[in-house]
Amino acid sequence: MAGFLDNFRWPECECIDWSERRNAVASVVAGILFFTGWWIMIDAAVVYPKPEQLNHAFHTCGVFSTLAFFMINAVSNAQVRGDSYESGCLGRTGARVWLFIGFMLMFGSLIASMWILFGAYVTQNIDVYPGLAVFFQNALIFFSFVHPL
């Protein structure tokens, strides 16, 4: 059952050559997802300005998720594999530790946004939109990092 899609091929589109534009398209899609995540959170902050509606501390998840986004995209595949010409500060091990910390921040922010959604909004029977905004901001930033390992 595991290999039932091994022989499946998507139809080829002869009109567009994706081999040259793959990185550009991936970067544009990542930028749109990142922008949309922050746009949703800014919208929630404008609609719910009072701390009783949207606690200002809940913005911390988005800040750490953004920091992790930049940390993950700062490391190239060649640095992780050890194929780069420059060894950098700490070499391959340092790049892997940096990437690991970035992924831990990203997953931690996503888990914290779920905790905020359910702990502060769903179980309290109040308007859920601010909690959804925090969650979707972090989920969209999570899906926007372009680091194909």
Sine and cosine of phi, psi and omega as CSV:
sin_phi,cos_phi,sin_psi,cos_psi,sin_omega,cos_omega
0.00,0.00,-0.44,0.90,-0.10,-1.00
-0.93,0.37,-0.49,0.87,-0.08,-1.00
-0.94,-0.33,0.49,0.87,-0.07,-1.00
-0.95,0.30,-0.27,0.96,0.05,-1.00
-0.97,-0.25,0.22,0.98,-0.03,-1.00
-0.91,0.42,-0.58,0.81,-0.04,-1.00
-0.99,-0.13,0.09,1.00,0.01,-1.00
-0.99,0.17,0.74,-0.67,0.02,-1.00
-0.82,-0.57,0.73,-0.69,0.09,-1.00
-0.94,0.34,0.52,-0.85,0.04,-1.00
-0.90,0.44,0.67,-0.74,-0.01,-1.00
-0.98,0.17,0.72,-0.70,0.08,-1.00
-0.98,-0.20,0.93,-0.38,-0.08,-1.00
-0.97,0.25,-0.32,0.95,-0.12,-0.99
-0.99,0.16,-0.35,0.94,-0.04,-1.00
-0.82,-0.58,0.77,-0.63,0.07,-1.00
-0.99,-0.13,0.98,-0.19,-0.08,-1.00
-0.98,0.19,-0.24,0.97,-0.07,-1.00
-0.90,0.44,-0.57,0.82,0.00,-1.00
-1.00,0.10,-0.38,0.93,-0.12,-0.99
-0.94,-0.33,0.13,0.99,-0.08,-1.00
-0.87,0.49,-0.73,0.68,-0.03,-1.00
-0.93,0.37,-0.62,0.79,0.01,-1.00
-0.91,0.40,-0.68,0.74,0.01,-1.00
-0.91,0.41,-0.67,0.74,0.02,-1.00
-0.90,0.44,-0.61,0.79,0.02,-1.00
-0.93,0.38,-0.64,0.77,0.02,-1.00
-0.91,0.41,-0.69,0.72,0.02,-1.00
-0.90,0.45,-0.66,0.75,0.02,-1.00
-0.90,0.44,-0.65,0.76,0.03,-1.00
-0.90,0.43,-0.64,0.77,0.02,-1.00
-0.91,0.41,-0.68,0.73,0.02,-1.00
-0.90,0.43,-0.68,0.73,0.01,-1.00
-0.89,0.46,-0.72,0.70,0.02,-1.00
-0.89,0.46,-0.68,0.73,-0.02,-1.00
-0.90,0.44,-0.62,0.78,0.05,-1.00
-0.88,0.48,-0.73,0.68,0.02,-1.00
-0.94,0.34,-0.55,0.84,0.02,-1.00
-0.89,0.45,-0.67,0.74,0.02,-1.00
-0.89,0.46,-0.67,0.74,-0.03,-1.00
-0.94,0.34,-0.63,0.78,0.05,-1.00
-0.90,0.43,-0.63,0.78,0.05,-1.00
-0.88,0.48,-0.69,0.72,0.02,-1.00
-0.91,0.42,-0.61,0.79,0.01,-1.00
-0.93,0.37,-0.50,0.86,0.03,-1.00
-0.98,0.21,-0.65,0.76,-0.04,-1.00
-0.95,0.30,-0.58,0.82,-0.03,-1.00
-0.87,-0.49,0.98,0.22,-0.10,-1.00
-0.98,0.21,-0.34,0.94,-0.07,-1.00
-0.99,0.17,0.61,-0.79,0.01,-1.00
-0.90,0.44,-0.37,0.93,0.05,-1.00
-0.95,0.32,-0.47,0.88,-0.01,-1.00
-1.00,0.04,-0.73,0.69,0.03,-1.00
-0.67,-0.74,0.96,-0.27,-0.02,-1.00
-0.90,0.43,0.72,-0.70,-0.05,-1.00
-0.93,0.38,-0.35,0.94,0.03,-1.00
-0.94,0.34,-0.32,0.95,-0.01,-1.00
-0.95,0.32,-0.22,0.98,0.06,-1.00
-0.95,0.31,-0.25,0.97,-0.04,-1.00
-0.89,0.46,-0.59,0.81,0.02,-1.00
-0.87,0.50,-0.70,0.71,0.01,-1.00
-0.92,0.40,-0.58,0.81,0.03,-1.00
-0.92,0.40,-0.71,0.70,0.02,-1.00
-0.93,0.37,-0.56,0.83,0.05,-1.00
-0.92,0.40,-0.62,0.78,0.05,-1.00
-0.92,0.39,-0.66,0.75,0.06,-1.00
-0.87,0.49,-0.68,0.73,0.03,-1.00
-0.91,0.42,-0.60,0.80,0.05,-1.00
-0.84,0.54,-0.73,0.69,0.00,-1.00
-0.95,0.32,-0.56,0.83,0.04,-1.00
-0.90,0.43,-0.69,0.72,-0.04,-1.00
-0.93,0.37,-0.67,0.75,-0.03,-1.00
-0.98,0.21,-0.15,0.99,0.03,-1.00
-0.99,0.17,-0.28,0.96,-0.04,-1.00
-0.98,-0.21,0.80,-0.61,0.02,-1.00
-1.00,0.01,0.26,-0.96,0.03,-1.00
-0.90,0.44,-0.59,0.80,-0.01,-1.00
-0.90,0.43,-0.58,0.82,0.03,-1.00
-0.93,0.37,-0.60,0.80,0.01,-1.00
-0.94,0.34,-0.65,0.76,0.01,-1.00
-0.98,0.22,-0.36,0.93,-0.05,-1.00
1.00,0.02,0.30,0.95,-0.04,-1.00
-1.00,-0.05,-0.05,1.00,-0.10,-0.99
-0.97,0.25,0.39,-0.92,-0.02,-1.00
-0.96,0.27,-0.55,0.84,0.01,-1.00
-0.98,-0.18,0.74,-0.67,-0.01,-1.00
-0.98,0.17,-0.31,0.95,0.02,-1.00
0.97,0.25,-0.25,-0.97,-0.05,-1.00
-0.91,0.42,-0.81,0.59,-0.10,-0.99
-0.88,-0.48,0.09,1.00,0.05,-1.00
0.96,0.26,-0.46,-0.89,-0.06,-1.00
-0.90,0.43,-0.64,0.77,0.00,-1.00
-0.90,0.43,-0.66,0.75,0.04,-1.00
-0.90,0.44,-0.63,0.77,0.04,-1.00
-0.91,0.42,-0.64,0.77,0.01,-1.00
-0.93,0.37,-0.64,0.77,0.03,-1.00
-0.91,0.40,-0.68,0.73,0.03,-1.00
-0.87,0.50,-0.70,0.71,0.02,-1.00
-0.91,0.42,-0.64,0.77,0.03,-1.00
-0.89,0.46,-0.70,0.71,0.03,-1.00
-0.89,0.45,-0.65,0.76,0.06,-1.00
-0.88,0.48,-0.69,0.72,0.03,-1.00
-0.92,0.39,-0.60,0.80,0.04,-1.00
-0.90,0.43,-0.66,0.75,0.07,-1.00
-0.90,0.44,-0.66,0.75,-0.02,-1.00
-0.91,0.42,-0.75,0.66,0.01,-1.00
-0.92,0.40,-0.62,0.78,0.04,-1.00
-0.89,0.46,-0.65,0.76,0.04,-1.00
-0.91,0.41,-0.65,0.76,0.01,-1.00
-0.91,0.41,-0.67,0.74,0.02,-1.00
-0.92,0.40,-0.64,0.77,0.03,-1.00
-0.91,0.42,-0.59,0.81,0.03,-1.00
-0.93,0.38,-0.56,0.83,0.09,-1.00
-0.92,0.39,-0.64,0.77,0.04,-1.00
-0.89,0.45,-0.65,0.76,0.04,-1.00
-0.90,0.44,-0.70,0.71,-0.01,-1.00
-0.85,0.52,-0.78,0.63,-0.09,-1.00
-0.99,0.13,-0.63,0.78,-0.06,-1.00
-0.96,0.28,-0.59,0.81,-0.10,-1.00
-0.98,-0.21,-0.29,0.96,-0.09,-1.00
-0.83,-0.56,-0.78,0.62,-0.09,-1.00
-0.92,0.38,-0.71,0.71,-0.05,-1.00
-0.97,0.23,-0.27,0.96,-0.03,-1.00
-1.00,-0.03,-0.07,1.00,-0.01,-1.00
0.82,0.57,0.70,0.72,0.11,-0.99
-0.89,-0.45,-0.01,-1.00,-0.03,-1.00
-0.85,0.53,0.80,-0.60,-0.16,-0.99
-1.00,0.00,-0.23,0.97,-0.11,-0.99
-0.84,0.55,-0.67,0.74,0.04,-1.00
-0.88,0.48,-0.61,0.79,0.05,-1.00
-0.92,0.38,-0.64,0.77,0.07,-1.00
-0.90,0.43,-0.59,0.80,0.02,-1.00
-0.90,0.43,-0.67,0.74,0.04,-1.00
-0.89,0.45,-0.70,0.71,-0.01,-1.00
-0.91,0.41,-0.74,0.67,-0.04,-1.00
-0.93,0.38,-0.53,0.85,0.09,-1.00
-0.86,0.51,-0.77,0.64,-0.03,-1.00
-0.94,0.34,-0.59,0.81,0.03,-1.00
-0.92,0.40,-0.67,0.74,0.00,-1.00
-0.93,0.36,-0.61,0.79,0.08,-1.00
-0.92,0.39,-0.61,0.79,0.05,-1.00
-0.87,0.50,-0.70,0.72,-0.03,-1.00
-0.98,0.19,-0.11,0.99,-0.07,-1.00
-1.00,-0.05,-0.20,0.98,-0.03,-1.00
-0.95,0.32,0.68,-0.73,-0.23,-0.97
-0.97,-0.24,0.45,0.89,-0.10,-0.99
-1.00,-0.03,1.00,-0.04,0.01,-1.00
-0.98,0.19,0.97,-0.24,0.01,-1.00
-0.98,0.20,0.00,0.00,0.00,0.00
